[in-house]
């Protein structure tokens, strides 16, 4: 394969701050059992890209815990494989994908590679981008840089030659450009720019509203079929959890349920991650509940996003809206007094 990859896991996305206090955007849970970076990594390995650098900034503990040495994506190899490349800046990087400063700090990753071309991609887009097809389109066009474009905008993925990216890393200060995305947006001379038209499903997660909308959008079977293709699986770190238990009196409809949970209440139109406990006579409608949350009995939740390890005490009532869901931060404990 002539492709290597630089996955930008350090992009600063201001609209997701409530979910990124303790993690990077790339490791935000999505669709019950995945993290956002799973889609970028799976697209790459499905295209036989086996030299992948993940450029990450603090906080990246959650990301390291999730990806490890890349075993879940068959990237734990003696030669090439997965490279975790931390950057020196704190609390997220710039707001565009493919920071040349980050690349400069890890210049050897590009210099020592044997591949002729580079995929530069974000880690907050869920989709099924075929990089083999995109590379063929890029080579046929003769352009210097090719950007993947979908029906509603850019997929934040780019292909260019390794020679060109090395040239840009050495000259980005002189050219006054911040990143690959910045270069494409500015259309700086003397380079030529082309697009690869992607016609499949994709979701850009760049705000709480988008996260909520695109997550619950996966309750539509048609969207799930477009995102989770049998011929191009989405890989993730597998947790050893038993099946979820549904006790007498529980009722679940139109929801995605991960394993390891105990359900005693009523859940509809929601996404429940693993190891969640929902008490008796609790009612959840249009909620996203992440790992290891506990919701005690008689709670009423609608349009709520609960991050990991949230504890909601008995009888709490929380009602958000589709446009303004209530977000409970990781580890938060909610009492009836808090909810008033």
C-alpha positions as CSV (number, residue, x, y, z in Angstrom):
1,X,0.0,0.0,0.0
2,X,1.3,3.5,-0.9
3,X,-0.6,5.2,1.9
4,X,0.4,6.2,5.5
5,X,-1.9,8.1,7.8
6,X,-1.8,11.1,10.2
7,X,-4.8,11.1,12.4
8,X,-5.3,14.5,14.1
9,X,-6.6,13.8,17.6
10,X,-5.7,17.2,19.0
11,X,-8.1,19.5,17.2
12,X,-9.8,22.0,19.5
13,X,-13.6,21.8,19.2
14,X,-15.1,24.4,21.4
15,X,-18.7,23.2,21.1
16,X,-17.9,19.9,22.9
17,X,-16.3,21.3,26.1
18,X,-18.7,19.6,28.5
19,X,-17.6,16.2,27.1
20,X,-13.9,17.0,26.7
21,X,-12.9,18.1,30.2
22,X,-11.3,14.8,30.9
23,X,-10.7,13.4,27.4
24,X,-10.0,14.4,23.8
25,X,-12.7,14.7,21.2
26,X,-11.4,11.6,19.6
27,X,-12.3,9.4,22.6
28,X,-15.9,10.6,23.1
29,X,-18.2,7.6,23.3
30,X,-20.5,7.2,20.3
31,X,-23.3,4.8,19.3
32,X,-23.2,3.0,22.6
33,X,-20.0,0.9,22.3
34,X,-17.6,2.9,20.1
35,X,-15.3,6.0,20.4
36,X,-15.2,8.6,17.7
37,X,-11.6,7.6,16.7
38,X,-12.8,4.1,16.0
39,X,-14.3,5.3,12.7
40,X,-11.1,7.0,11.4
41,X,-8.9,4.0,12.4
42,X,-11.3,1.4,10.9
43,X,-11.6,3.3,7.6
44,X,-7.8,3.2,7.4
45,X,-7.2,-0.5,8.3
46,X,-10.1,-1.4,5.9
47,X,-8.1,0.2,3.2
48,X,-4.9,-1.7,4.2
49,X,-3.2,1.3,5.7
50,X,-0.9,-0.1,8.3
51,X,1.3,2.9,9.2
52,X,-0.8,5.2,11.3
53,X,0.3,8.1,13.5
54,X,-2.1,9.5,16.1
55,X,-1.2,13.1,16.9
56,X,-2.7,13.8,20.4
57,X,-2.7,16.6,22.9
58,X,-3.6,16.6,26.6
59,X,-5.8,15.3,28.1
60,X,-5.2,12.0,26.3
61,X,-5.3,9.4,29.1
62,X,-8.7,8.1,27.9
63,X,-7.5,7.9,24.4
64,X,-4.4,5.8,25.3
65,X,-6.5,3.5,27.5
66,X,-8.8,2.9,24.5
67,X,-6.4,2.4,21.6
68,X,-3.5,0.8,23.6
69,X,-1.0,-0.5,21.1
70,X,-3.6,-0.8,18.3
71,X,-4.4,-4.5,18.8
72,X,-8.1,-4.1,18.2
73,X,-7.3,-2.6,14.7
74,X,-4.5,-5.1,13.9
75,X,-2.0,-2.3,14.2
76,X,0.2,-3.9,16.9
77,X,3.1,-4.8,14.5
78,X,6.8,-5.1,14.7
79,X,7.2,-2.9,11.6
80,X,5.1,0.1,11.1
81,X,1.7,-0.2,12.8
82,X,0.3,2.4,15.3
83,X,2.4,5.3,16.5
84,X,1.1,7.5,19.4
85,X,2.7,10.9,18.9
86,X,1.9,13.4,21.7
87,X,2.3,17.1,21.1
88,X,3.6,19.7,23.5
89,X,0.6,22.0,23.6
90,X,-1.9,21.7,26.3
91,X,-5.7,21.5,26.3
92,X,-6.2,20.9,22.6
93,X,-4.6,22.2,19.5
94,X,-5.7,24.6,16.8
95,X,-9.2,24.5,15.3
96,X,-8.2,23.0,11.9
97,X,-7.0,19.6,11.0
98,X,-3.4,18.6,10.3
99,X,-1.3,21.1,12.3
100,X,2.1,21.6,10.7
101,X,3.5,22.5,14.1
102,X,2.4,19.1,15.5
103,X,3.8,17.4,12.4
104,X,7.1,19.2,12.8
105,X,7.5,18.0,16.4
106,X,7.2,14.4,15.0
107,X,9.0,14.9,11.8
108,X,10.7,11.5,11.8
109,X,7.3,9.8,11.4
110,X,7.1,11.2,7.9
111,X,10.8,11.1,7.1
112,X,11.3,7.4,7.9
113,X,8.1,6.2,6.1
114,X,8.3,4.2,2.9
115,X,4.9,5.2,1.7
116,X,4.5,7.7,-1.1
117,X,1.3,9.4,0.0
118,X,-0.3,10.5,3.2
119,X,-3.9,10.6,4.5
120,X,-4.4,13.4,6.9
121,X,-7.7,13.1,8.7
122,X,-9.6,14.2,11.8
123,X,-10.9,11.9,14.5
124,X,-14.4,13.4,15.0
125,X,-16.2,12.3,11.8
126,X,-18.1,9.0,11.7
127,X,-18.5,7.5,8.3
128,X,-17.3,4.9,5.8
129,X,-14.6,6.6,3.7
130,X,-12.9,4.3,1.2
131,X,-9.3,5.5,1.1
132,X,-8.3,3.1,-1.7
133,X,-10.9,4.7,-3.9
134,X,-10.0,8.2,-2.8
135,X,-6.3,7.6,-3.5
136,X,-7.1,6.3,-7.0
137,X,-9.2,9.5,-7.6
138,X,-6.3,11.6,-6.3
139,X,-3.7,10.0,-8.6
140,X,-6.0,10.2,-11.6
141,X,-6.6,13.9,-11.1
142,X,-3.0,14.9,-11.0
143,X,-3.8,17.5,-8.2
144,X,-1.4,18.1,-5.3
145,X,-4.1,17.8,-2.6
146,X,-7.4,16.0,-2.7
147,X,-10.2,16.7,-0.1
148,X,-13.1,14.4,0.7
149,X,-16.4,16.2,0.3
150,X,-19.8,14.9,1.3
151,X,-23.3,16.3,0.6
152,X,-23.1,18.7,3.6
153,X,-19.5,19.7,3.5
154,X,-16.0,18.5,4.1
155,X,-15.2,15.2,5.8
156,X,-11.9,16.7,7.1
157,X,-9.8,14.1,5.2
158,X,-7.1,14.9,2.7
159,X,-4.6,13.0,0.6
160,X,-1.3,14.5,-0.6
161,X,2.2,13.1,-1.4
162,X,4.7,12.5,1.4
163,X,7.1,14.7,-0.5
164,X,4.7,17.6,-0.4
165,X,3.8,17.2,3.3
166,X,7.5,17.3,4.1
167,X,7.9,20.4,2.0
168,X,5.0,22.1,3.8
169,X,6.3,21.1,7.3
170,X,9.5,22.9,6.5
171,X,7.9,26.0,5.0
172,X,4.6,26.5,6.8
173,X,5.9,29.5,8.8
174,X,7.1,31.3,5.7
175,X,3.8,30.5,3.9
176,X,1.8,31.5,7.0
177,X,-0.4,28.5,7.1
178,X,-1.4,26.5,10.2
179,X,-2.5,23.2,8.9
180,X,-3.5,21.0,5.9
181,X,-7.1,22.1,6.3
182,X,-6.0,25.8,6.5
183,X,-4.0,25.3,3.3
184,X,-7.0,23.8,1.5
185,X,-9.3,26.5,2.7
186,X,-7.0,29.2,1.5
187,X,-6.1,27.5,-1.8
188,X,-2.6,28.8,-1.6
189,X,-0.5,28.9,-4.8
190,X,1.3,27.2,-6.4
191,X,-0.6,24.0,-5.4
192,X,-3.5,22.5,-7.1
193,X,-6.6,21.2,-5.3
194,X,-9.2,18.6,-6.1
195,X,-12.2,16.9,-4.4
196,X,-13.2,13.4,-3.9
197,X,-17.0,13.1,-3.7
198,X,-18.2,10.9,-1.0
199,X,-21.8,9.8,-1.3
200,X,-22.2,7.7,1.8
201,X,-23.5,8.5,5.3
202,X,-21.3,10.6,7.6
203,X,-21.7,12.6,10.8
204,X,-19.4,15.5,11.9
205,X,-19.4,15.7,15.6
206,X,-18.4,19.3,16.4
207,X,-21.0,20.5,19.0
208,X,-23.2,19.0,21.7
209,X,-26.2,19.6,19.4
210,X,-24.6,17.7,16.6
211,X,-23.5,14.9,18.9
212,X,-27.0,14.5,20.2
213,X,-28.7,14.7,16.8
214,X,-26.3,12.3,15.1
215,X,-26.3,9.8,18.0
216,X,-30.0,9.5,18.2
217,X,-30.1,9.6,14.4
218,X,-28.6,6.1,14.5
219,X,-31.9,4.8,16.0
220,X,-33.0,5.0,12.4
221,X,-32.2,1.6,10.9
222,X,-31.4,3.1,7.5
223,X,-28.7,5.2,9.1
224,X,-27.2,2.2,11.0
225,X,-27.1,0.2,7.8
226,X,-25.2,3.0,6.0
227,X,-22.7,3.5,8.8
228,X,-22.1,-0.1,9.8
229,X,-21.3,-2.0,6.7
230,X,-20.7,-5.8,6.8
231,X,-17.9,-5.5,4.2
232,X,-16.2,-2.7,6.1
233,X,-16.6,-3.3,9.9
234,X,-16.0,-0.7,12.5
235,X,-13.5,-2.0,15.1
236,X,-13.3,-1.0,18.7
237,X,-11.7,-2.1,22.0
238,X,-13.9,-5.0,23.2
239,X,-14.9,-5.1,26.8
240,X,-15.5,-8.4,28.6
241,X,-19.1,-7.8,29.8
242,X,-22.0,-10.2,30.3
243,X,-25.3,-9.5,28.4
244,X,-27.5,-6.9,29.8
245,X,-30.3,-8.0,32.1
246,X,-33.9,-6.8,31.7
247,X,-35.8,-7.4,34.9
248,X,-39.5,-7.8,35.4
249,X,-41.3,-4.6,34.9
250,X,-38.7,-3.1,32.5
251,X,-39.7,-1.9,29.1
252,X,-37.3,-0.9,26.3
253,X,-38.3,0.3,22.8
254,X,-36.4,1.9,19.8
255,X,-33.1,2.0,21.7
256,X,-29.5,0.9,21.3
257,X,-28.3,-1.1,24.3
258,X,-24.7,-2.1,25.1
259,X,-23.9,-5.1,27.2
260,X,-23.4,-5.4,31.0
261,X,-26.3,-3.2,32.0
262,X,-29.2,-3.8,34.4
263,X,-32.5,-2.4,33.3
264,X,-35.4,-2.2,35.7
265,X,-37.2,0.9,34.3
266,X,-38.5,2.1,31.0
267,X,-36.3,3.3,28.1
268,X,-37.3,4.6,24.7
269,X,-35.6,6.4,21.9
270,X,-32.3,6.2,23.8
271,X,-28.7,5.0,23.6
272,X,-27.4,3.1,26.7
273,X,-23.7,2.2,27.0
274,X,-22.3,-0.7,28.9
275,X,-22.6,-1.3,32.7
276,X,-25.4,1.1,33.2
277,X,-28.0,0.6,36.0
278,X,-31.5,2.0,35.5
279,X,-33.8,1.6,38.6
280,X,-37.4,0.6,38.9
281,X,-40.0,3.0,37.6
282,X,-37.4,5.2,36.1
283,X,-38.4,6.6,32.7
284,X,-35.9,7.6,30.0
285,X,-36.9,9.2,26.7
286,X,-34.4,10.5,24.1
287,X,-31.3,10.1,26.3
288,X,-27.7,9.2,25.8
289,X,-26.3,7.4,28.9
290,X,-22.6,6.6,28.9
291,X,-20.7,3.8,30.7
292,X,-21.2,2.9,34.4
293,X,-23.9,5.5,35.1
294,X,-26.5,4.8,37.8
295,X,-30.0,6.1,37.6
296,X,-32.1,5.3,40.7
297,X,-35.8,4.5,40.8
298,X,-38.5,7.0,39.9
299,X,-36.3,9.3,37.9
300,X,-37.7,11.1,34.8
301,X,-35.2,11.9,32.2
302,X,-35.8,13.4,28.7
303,X,-33.2,14.8,26.3
304,X,-30.3,14.2,28.7
305,X,-26.7,13.3,27.9
306,X,-25.0,11.7,31.0
307,X,-21.3,11.2,30.7
308,X,-19.4,8.3,32.3
309,X,-20.0,7.5,36.0
310,X,-22.9,9.9,36.5
311,X,-25.1,9.0,39.5
312,X,-28.6,10.3,39.5
313,X,-30.4,9.9,42.8
314,X,-34.0,8.7,43.4
315,X,-36.8,10.8,42.0
316,X,-34.8,13.3,40.0
317,X,-36.6,14.9,37.0
318,X,-34.5,16.4,34.2
319,X,-36.0,17.7,30.9
320,X,-34.0,19.2,28.1
321,X,-34.8,19.6,24.4
322,X,-33.5,18.3,21.1
323,X,-31.8,21.6,20.5
324,X,-30.5,22.0,24.1
325,X,-30.1,18.7,25.8
326,X,-29.0,18.7,29.4
327,X,-25.4,17.5,29.7
328,X,-24.2,15.9,32.9
329,X,-20.4,15.9,33.2
330,X,-18.3,12.8,34.0
331,X,-18.7,11.7,37.6
332,X,-21.4,14.2,38.4
333,X,-23.9,13.3,41.2
334,X,-27.4,14.7,40.7
335,X,-29.9,15.1,43.6
336,X,-33.5,16.3,43.6
337,X,-32.3,19.6,45.0
338,X,-29.8,20.0,42.1
339,X,-32.5,19.4,39.6
340,X,-35.0,22.0,41.0
